[in-house]
Amino acid sequence: MGFVGIPLTSKRHDTAPLEDVLEIQDHPGTDPADDTFSPIDLTGATVRCLVADQEGTPVFGGTATVIGLTTTSGSFLQPAVGADDVVAVADTSWMSPGERVLVAGGGYYTVVAIGSGSSVTLRNTGDPRNAAPGTTVASGATVTNGAVQYRPTPDQAAYSRFTVDDFPLRLRLEWEVTYPSGIIQTTPSGKDYRKLVVGLDLG
């Protein structure tokens, strides 16, 4: 078991959402520090947040919200590798210039600029998984950066099974993604987890 990525932090009785970005390593087997990561496809998926202690005993879990998600509101032609295109979408409020997004049927892009609440300039990254230049990417295609969040309930955030002396807690967190096909995958994958550090609420 190992912890990967940036640890998530919280405190006892804090019901603020736990937020993460679900990504896959582009070249598995290479040193993650020298590799790039891309958002996973969350089209139609249900995501659950699962928190356990370091022995694997469940602490809490629940259905998460996909917050980095929208759809195209018009079709567009796949630009050449390294070229840009202005794409009409339902919502750009969660996007940031420089981040990578996945467009279903098109592939992976870099956000170049936010034109408005419904317009974004995307650059074809040239990822080998991308559709060929000139391919029509349909209207209604899912656009995501893989961002999700889960808001613990007050009962969950009480961490009542732990004593004061147990804090700060160092828990393991993973996201379980279930697709319409029934396929289930966890992120981080394998025996890796996000670290969730929970301190005491000192008022």
C-alpha positions in Angstrom: 0.0 0.0 0.0 1.2 3.5 -0.8 -0.1 7.0 -0.8 0.1 9.0 -4.0 -0.7 12.5 -5.0 -1.3 15.5 -2.9 -2.8 14.6 0.5 -6.3 15.8 1.3 -6.8 17.5 4.7 -9.8 18.1 7.0 -10.6 18.3 10.7 -13.1 16.7 13.0 -16.7 18.0 12.5 -15.7 19.7 9.3 -18.3 18.9 6.5 -16.5 20.9 3.8 -16.3 18.8 0.6 -13.3 16.6 -0.1 -12.2 17.4 -3.6 -9.9 15.6 -6.0 -9.1 15.2 -9.7 -9.4 11.7 -11.1 -6.6 11.0 -13.5 -4.6 8.2 -15.1 -0.9 8.1 -15.8 -0.2 8.4 -19.5 2.7 6.0 -19.5 2.2 3.4 -16.7 5.5 1.9 -15.4 7.5 5.1 -15.7 8.3 7.4 -12.8 5.2 9.4 -12.0 7.4 12.4 -11.4 8.6 12.3 -15.0 5.2 11.5 -16.6 2.0 13.3 -17.5 -1.5 12.5 -16.3 -4.9 12.8 -18.1 -8.4 13.0 -16.7 -10.4 9.8 -16.8 -13.6 9.4 -18.7 -16.6 10.0 -16.4 -19.3 9.8 -19.0 -22.4 8.4 -17.3 -20.3 7.2 -14.4 -21.3 7.0 -10.7 -18.5 7.9 -8.3 -18.3 6.9 -4.7 -15.8 8.2 -2.1 -14.5 5.5 0.2 -12.5 6.3 3.3 -10.8 3.6 5.4 -8.2 3.4 8.1 -4.7 2.1 7.3 -5.8 -1.5 8.1 -8.6 -1.2 5.5 -11.5 -1.0 7.9 -14.1 1.3 6.4 -14.7 4.7 8.1 -17.3 6.1 5.8 -18.4 6.3 2.2 -21.0 7.9 -0.1 -21.8 9.0 -3.6 -19.6 11.9 -4.9 -20.5 14.7 -7.3 -18.7 15.2 -10.5 -18.0 18.9 -10.6 -15.8 19.2 -13.6 -18.3 18.1 -16.2 -20.2 19.6 -19.1 -21.2 18.8 -22.7 -20.5 20.3 -26.1 -23.5 22.3 -27.4 -22.4 22.1 -31.0 -20.3 19.7 -33.1 -16.7 20.7 -34.2 -14.0 19.3 -36.4 -10.9 17.9 -34.7 -8.1 20.4 -35.3 -4.6 19.5 -36.4 -2.2 18.4 -33.7 -1.1 21.5 -31.8 -3.9 23.6 -33.4 -6.8 25.3 -31.6 -10.5 25.4 -32.1 -13.3 27.4 -30.3 -15.8 24.9 -28.9 -19.3 25.7 -27.7 -20.1 24.1 -24.4 -22.9 24.2 -21.8 -20.7 25.5 -19.0 -17.1 26.8 -18.6 -17.3 27.9 -14.9 -15.1 25.0 -13.7 -12.4 25.3 -16.4 -9.0 27.0 -16.1 -6.5 27.9 -18.8 -3.7 25.3 -19.0 -5.6 22.3 -17.7 -6.2 19.1 -19.6 -9.7 18.0 -20.5 -11.2 15.0 -22.1 -13.9 15.4 -24.8 -15.7 12.1 -25.6 -15.2 11.2 -29.2 -12.3 13.7 -29.6 -9.7 12.9 -27.0 -7.4 15.1 -24.8 -7.1 18.9 -25.1 -5.4 21.8 -23.3 -7.7 24.7 -22.3 -6.1 27.7 -24.0 -8.7 30.4 -23.2 -12.2 30.8 -21.7 -14.2 32.9 -24.2 -17.4 33.1 -22.2 -19.6 31.0 -20.0 -20.4 28.9 -23.1 -17.2 29.1 -25.2 -13.8 27.7 -24.7 -10.7 27.5 -26.9 -9.2 23.9 -26.9 -5.8 22.8 -28.3 -5.3 19.3 -29.7 -2.6 17.7 -27.5 -1.7 15.1 -30.2 -2.3 12.3 -27.7 -2.2 9.0 -29.6 -5.7 8.2 -28.2 -7.2 11.3 -29.9 -9.4 11.2 -32.9 -7.8 12.0 -36.3 -7.7 15.6 -37.4 -10.9 16.4 -39.4 -13.0 14.0 -37.4 -16.4 15.4 -36.4 -16.8 15.5 -32.7 -20.6 15.4 -32.0 -22.7 17.9 -30.1 -23.6 16.6 -26.7 -20.2 15.0 -26.1 -19.1 14.9 -22.5 -16.2 17.3 -21.5 -14.5 16.6 -18.2 -11.3 17.4 -16.2 -12.0 14.6 -13.8 -12.8 16.8 -10.8 -15.1 15.3 -8.1 -16.1 16.1 -4.6 -17.7 14.4 -1.6 -19.3 16.3 1.3 -19.2 14.2 4.5 -22.3 14.1 6.6 -22.1 15.5 10.2 -22.2 12.0 11.6 -19.3 11.0 9.3 -17.3 14.1 10.1 -17.5 13.3 13.8 -15.2 10.4 13.4 -16.8 9.0 16.5 -15.0 5.7 16.5 -11.7 7.4 17.2 -10.5 8.9 20.5 -8.9 12.3 20.9 -5.5 10.6 21.3 -5.9 9.0 17.7 -5.7 12.4 16.1 -4.4 13.5 13.7 -5.9 10.7 11.7 -4.1 9.4 8.6 -6.7 7.6 6.6 -6.7 6.2 3.1 -9.2 7.5 0.5 -10.1 6.1 -2.9 -12.7 6.9 -5.5 -14.8 4.0 -6.9 -16.0 4.7 -10.5 -18.9 2.6 -11.8 -19.7 2.9 -15.5 -23.1 2.2 -17.2 -21.6 -1.1 -18.5 -21.0 -2.3 -15.0 -17.3 -2.0 -15.1 -15.8 -0.7 -11.9 -12.4 0.9 -11.4 -10.8 2.7 -8.4 -8.7 5.8 -8.4 -5.9 5.8 -7.4 -5.5 2.3 -8.9 -4.2 -0.9 -7.4 -3.1 -0.7 -3.8 -2.4 3.0 -3.9 -4.6 5.6 -2.1 -4.9 9.3 -1.4 -3.9 10.2 2.1 -6.6 12.0 4.1 -5.2 13.8 7.2 -7.8 14.7 9.8 -6.9 17.0 12.7 -8.9 18.0 15.8 -11.3 20.8 15.7 -9.8 23.2 18.3 -12.6 25.8 17.8 
